[in-house]
């Protein structure tokens, strides 16, 4: 069962799995919610694949049934995390804690260890191309264009690299005698996010996923954004797979890990280099075509969803067998848990700023999983703003000081605001309260002013207010079978 029907996903892995000989079921709207129980037990899928990003992730009735089904059959639930590492803590962690998959595949190699710390089996599963969609000579009424970009301008939530790369690609093209086109939303706000205004004649509305290759085929150079140094965006594989305009990417370690610069694609690291590269290859049609053709052949050889589906099934077959046999090797050697405060928010928080400001929290400590011991416990609180930096103490219920942290957060830190998180080591107190209530108190020393975010707060950051469950105080626990380790 592939629990997602967005066009960006349904044409990739599901169809590739069918070509491998598997029957794939994508539930219709009528088969979701509480109605999914009947269809699950009638079809009896061995594997559930989910994405956890679109509205399907909020189908709580369906997920309650899916969890029970995967436990009772047993069947394997694999979550493909395609928003790492930028949105890992804000979007992904709350989701996987809610649905508790058996495995997490991720596009980001740097996130694999993070998910393993939670006790999940995890491996890298990059994006890929869809040969029947991303191919040469796709019919299109699009006029020929020198430089094209198909991308959304997300603003602050896209991460620093993406906006820096977009700015370095587009700014040097302004005023040049080339036709430039951008297809996507948000570009009217380019001055706010990129620092300059994109010429309005460049901007075109977003177009359906399956028609995008027509733009690539009509272009000479296709710009491709990257969101993170260590993994590649889906556009990278899709542009190369289409074999139209030559791809120009930001030079990153991931680009060099997957492809050879100058052989499969072009890359640059600055605005000046971007201008030189575009000028050179717009004037050299044969060189463009050779690189574009070689890039397409490399994608067809190694980076289609047929390759990804084969890799996925090879990995999950072993996990499914282990789950069914209840072998000890299927169980993790370390587990990370994240707890939310145990009592109602109105009772849990007493917040004051300035002298004597405090934040009182209570957590229901779970019992230790069989064979595990608690090797780490960290209280984590989000400092929405800091009026005056200084030391904040963490005390237990007996007013014993557990740890002290100097809080000096830069209020303008970029999304995902990792610099705003402040931490206190409370492992000894947590060990004493396993299976009981752990009470913690943050106390501001001197005239320190820190505004901690809670569900009773009003943050100036829209994403914090929207995803408040990801920014509220939390207690991170690490359980281990072996020697002590901290996540």
N, C-alpha and C positions, 0 to 999 in steps of 0.2 A: 504494500500500500504506500503510495506516494501522497503524503498529506499536504498538498500544495497544488494550486492550478494556475499560478501566475505564468504568463507566457515566457518570461525570462527563464523560468525553471522547467516548465513541463516539456519543452522541446529538447532538453538536454539529457539528463540522466534517465528519465523514464523511457524514452525511446531507445536509448543505448542499451538499457537492460532488456528491453523486448528483443533487440537484435541478438542478445546473448542467449535468448531462448526462454526468458522469464516472463511470466504473466504479470502485468502491472495494472493496478487498479488505482485510479485517481477519483476519490469520492465526488459525486455531484453535490450541489447545494442541498438536495433533498435527502442525501445519504449522510449528512453531517449532523452535529448536535447529538441529542439522545438517540436519534434514529440509527446512528452508526453501529450500535450494538448488534442489531439484527444482521447487518451486512458484513460486519467483521466475523461473526461466528458462522455465517453462511459461506463466506469466501475463504476464511482461515489463512490469511497471509502469514508467511514465516518472517517477513522483514517489514518493518515500518520505517519509512524515511520521512523526516520532517525538516523544515527550514526555520520556523520560529521567528519570522520577520514580518510577514504580512498579517492581515486580520485573522488568518487561520490559527495563529498562535493564541488568540483570545477565545477560542471555542472551548470553554472550560468543561462543558458537558461531554464533549467528544473526548477530551484528554483524560477525564476521569475514567471513562470506559476503556480507552486505549491502554492506559496504565494497567488496569485490571486484566485486560486481555493478554498483554505481553507478559505479565507475571504468571497467569494461569496456564497458558498454552504449553510451554513458554514460547514466546516469539521475541525477536530482537528489535529494539528501537534504536535507530541511528539518527542522530541529529547532525546535519551538515551546517556548520557555522560559517556563514559567508560574510560576516561583518566584523571579523577580527582584524587587527587587534584594537582598532579605534573604539568600537562599541562593546568590547568584551564585557567590561564590568557594568556598564550602564544598561545594556539591552540583553546580552546573552546570559550572564550569570543568573539574573532573576528567572529567566525562562527555564534553564536546565535544572534549577533547583525545584521548579514547580512541576515539570513533567518527568524528571529523573530518567533520562535515556540510558541505554546500556553502553553506548559509545558516542563519542563526539569527533567527527571529522571536521577539519578546519582548513581554510585557505591559507592560514598564516602559520609558518613553521615555528614562529616564536610563541605561539599560543598553545602548542601541543603540550609542553611541560606544565603550563598553567592548568589545563584540563585534567592532566594526570594527577596533579596535586589534589584535585577534587575527588579522585578515586575512579575517574572514568577511563576506559580505554580510549586513546586518542591517537590520531595520525593525520598527516597532511593530505588533503584532497583539493588540489587547485581547480580553478575554473578551466574551461576548455572551449574549443570551437565546435560548432554544429555543422558538419560538412554540407548537409542538404540545404542549409540556410546561408551559411557563410561560404560563398563560392563565387568564382568570377562570372562576369557577364550577367549579373542579376538585372532583370528588366527594370528600367527606371526612366522616368521622364526628366530626371535631374540633368540640368546643363553641366558641362564640364566645369570643374572648379580647381583652382590651384592648391588651396589649403583648406582642409575640412576638420571640424571637431564635432563629435557627437558626445555630449556630456551635460550633466546637470550641475549648476553652480549651487552647491549646498550651503556655502557660508561656513560658519564657525564649526559646525558638527562634522565637517569632512576631514578634519585634521590639517596640520600645518603644511605637510608636504604637497598635498593636492593643490592648494591655492598658490603656493610658491611656484610650483611647476606650471600651472596654468598661466600665471602672470608672466613668467619668463618665456613662454611660448607665444603669447598673444601680443604683449606690448611692443616687441620689436617689429611686428607685422603692420602696425598702424602707419599709414602713409606710404607704404610700399605699393608698387603698381601690380598687385596680384589680387585675384578674386579670392575672398576668404568667406567661409560660411560656418556658422555655429548652429547646431540643432539641439535644443534642450531648453529647460526652464530655468528661471532665476537670473538670467544674464542682464536683466535691466538693473540689478543691484550690484553690478560689477565694481563700481567705484567704492562701495562700502566694504566689499570683501577682498578686492584685488588692488585697490588704490588708483584705478583709472577707469574711464568710461569706454566700454566697447562700442565701436561704431554701430549705430542702429541697423545699417544695411547688412551687417554681418549676421544678425540674429534672426533665427527661424524657429517656428514652434517645434516642440518635441514630436517625434514620429514613431509609429508602431515598431516594435522590436524586429519583426520579420522584414520590414522595408529598409532598415538601416544599411544593409549591404549595398543597396543601390547608391547610397551616398559615397561609400568607400570606392565603389567601382568607377564613379564619375570623377574621382579626385586624383590629383597627382601626389600630394603629400597629405597624410592623415595624422593629426596630432593625437596623442594618447596620454591621458593623465594617469598618474600612479598615486595611490593613497598611502602607501607605506613602503619603506625601503626593502622589505624582505619578502613581499609577495606581489603578484601581478594582478591587475584588474582584469575583469572579464573582457573588456574592450581589447586588451592586448592580443589575446588569442583570436578574437573575432575578426579584428582588422587583418591580422596576418593570414587567417584562414580564408578570408575573402579573396586575397591576392589582387586587390585593386591598387589604390595608391600606396606608396611606400610608407611604412609606419615610422613616426618620429616620437620617441619616448624620452622621458627624463631618465638620465643615467643612474641606475640604482644597482645594488648587489643582486636583487632578484632578476633584473633584466639580464645581467651577465651570467646568472646561474642557469637560466633557461635557454638563452639565445646568444648568438655571436654578433656583436655590433659590427656593422659594415658588411655582414654576410646575410643575416636574416632580417635586420631592421636597422634604423638609424637611432642615435641617441645624442643628447647634448646635456650640458650641466650648467649653462648660463644663457642669458638673453643674447649676448654677443655671439656665442657659438650657435645658438638656434638660428640666428639670421644668416650666418655663413653657410650652415648646412642646407637651409631651405633654398638659398640663392643657388648653391652649387647643384643640387639635385633637380630643381625646376629646369635648369638648363641642360641636364643630362638625362634624356629620356631612357636611353638604353641601360644606364647604370641603375635607374629607378626600377625598371622592369626586372632586371636580373636579381636585385635584392628582394623585390616583392615576390617573385616566383620562388626563390630559395626559402623565404619565410613561410610561404604557403606549404611547400613540400615538407618543411620541418614540423609544422603543425599537424599535417596529415599523418606524419610518421609517428609522432609522440604525444600530441596534445589535443585529441578529440575526446568527446564524451564516451566513445567506445573504449578508449584507453582508461578513462577514469572509472567507468562502470566495471571493467575487468579487475582493476586494482581494488575497488571497493568490495566486490564480491569475494575476492581472494582473502581479504582481511576479515570480513564479517562471518564467513563460513566457519572459521575456527572459533570465533566468539560465540556463535549460536550453538555449536556443538558443546562448548564448555558450559554454557548456561543450562543446556538440557541435561548434561551429565552431573551438574552441580559440583564440578571439580574445584578443588581449592585453588588451582592455578588461575581460575577465572575471577578470583576475588582480588581486590587491590591490596597492596602492601602499605598504602598511605591514603588517608581520606581527609579532605578539607571540607569543613562545614561553615556556613555563615548563618548566624542567628540574628533575628530581629528582636527588639525588646519585647518582654513577655506580657506586659500589662497595657491597658488602654492608654492612648497617647495623652489624654487629658490628665491621667494620674501619673504617668511615667516621667513627665518632664516638668521641671521647675526651672525656668530659664531666666537669668538676669545678666545684664551687661555691666561692666565696670567693677568696682571693688566688691569682692565677695561673690561675684557671679558664679553660678554653678549649673551643672546639668546632671540630673539624677536618672539612673537607668537600672533596670532589672531584667535579667535573662534567665529563662528556664534552662538550666544545664541538662543536656541529655545524659543517659547512661552510656558508658563506654561500649562501642561495638565489641562483640566477642573476639577476644584475641588481640585487641588494640589497647594502646595507652595514650593518654593525652600528652603530646610533646610540645604543643604551642598554643597560646591563646592571646589574641591581640584585640584590644578595643579600638575601633576605628570610627572617627567622627569627622563629618564634613564641615570645614570652616567656611561658611558662605562668605564671610568678610571678616577682616581683622582691623579694628579701630586702633588698637595699640598692641604690639607684639609683646610676648613675654612667656614666662613659664606657667604651664597648666599642670596641676597635680591630678593623679587618679588615685582615689581612696576606695577602700572596701567598706562594708557596713559597720565595721568597728573603728572607722576613721584611721585605719592604718594606711600609710602611703605605699602604693604599689609601684608607681613609676611616675616620672616627670618628663614632659616634652616641652621644648621651646617652640612656640607657635609664632611663625612669621611668614604667613601666606601672602603671596602676591595676588591681590584681589582680581587682577586682570589675566590670570593664568588661562591658557587656552583649553578648549574641550579636548579630552574628557575630564579636565580639571584634576588630574592626579595629584598636583601639588597642593590641592586644598585638603587632602585627607591627612589627618593627624592620628598618630598611633601610640598606644601604651601597652607594654608587656604586662599581662595579668595572669600568666600561666599558673603561678603558684596558688593564687586565690581561686582560679577556676578548678584546679585539681581538688581543692578542699571542698568544692561545692558540686561535684559531679552528681547528677541525679537530683539536685536541689536548686533553690533560687540563688542566683549570684547577683548581688547588688553592688553597683559601682557609682561613684560620684566624682565628677570633674570639678575642680575648684581652681578659679583664677587667682593667682597671687598678685599682690600689690594692686596696681590700677590697670591690669591687663583687660582689654576689651576684645572678645571674640564672639561673633554671632554664629552659633552652631545651627545647622539646618535640621529641622524636624518637620513632621507633617503639620505642625502648627505654625511653621514659618512661612514667610512670603519671600521667595528668592527673586532677585532681579534677573536671573538667568531662566529663560523660558523652558529650556530642556530640563533643568533641575526641578522646576515646578511640575512639569509634565510627567517626568519619570521619578517622582519623589521616593518611591520604594527603593530605588538604587542609590539614593543619597542620604537616607536616614541612618542614624547610628547603628552599628552592627558589631557583633562579636565573631571574629574569625578563629576557628578551632582547627588544629591539625592533630589527627590521630595516626599513630604509626604502629606497625607490627615489629619493626626492627629498632635500630638505634635512633636516638632522638634526632629530630630534624625540624627545622622551621621552614614554612613555605616562603 
